[in-house]
Amino acid sequence: MKFDDSIDDELKGWLRLDNWTPREAFLLLCGANPRFDGYPLRPLQCRAEIFDPSEAFDCCEKLEESWRRGSHNLNSNSPAYYIEWAQAHGFGVWWLDEIPHDEQDKEASVTAQPSDVATDNVPLIIRGDTMERIHRAVNAFPTRYPDYKTKPPKLDGDVRVWLNPPKPKFHNKDGESALAKNDKESVVFSVILKEHFDF
């Protein structure tokens, strides 16, 4: 579905902001307009024809509950952060499907760039199975290595073997799906974990 220019601009205006508050993010992800407070929720113009205030309210409640259970910057984060977080937790981001792919690529470039760092290398927004696996690895790491700050695990001998055990293929020692699907992915994931947890 291609938006006309005025509708497209409303959504682009939000996507071009450096940061959203959590409340703005929850409303936008559910198709509601954050500029209007209170109930019933009001839609973004591009969502008006299919907007259900009760459905949007329920969506916001679920997002907020899931958000509270995590560890986040409570004041604001980039649009890309909220989009990736929502997708990793199984929430659909309706406007990613409705924006034409060439526009998605432009918006991803705008939203993915950190607001406080000037850089020519804009990181990609990762979606799908890879994002799910890295999120599982980040969430599981502190449980697997509770003493990682005082006894840092070795990348080659510990972390990469844990991420992608040699046998049985694609299953860890407990019979669950491996966190990385191959050796290359385990190398990349281990570096991400090292930087994230600073060990």
Secondary structure, DSSP 8 states (H G I E B T S, - for coil): ----HHHHHHHHHHHTSS-B-HHHHHHHHTTB-TTS-SSS--B-GGGGGG--HHHHHHHHHHHHHHHHTS---SS-B-HHHHHHHHHHTT---HHHHHS-HHHHHHHHHHHHS-TT---S-------SHHHHHHHHHHHHHHHH-TTTTTS---IIIIIHHHHS-SSSTTB-TTSSB-SSSSHHHHHHHHHHHHHHHT-
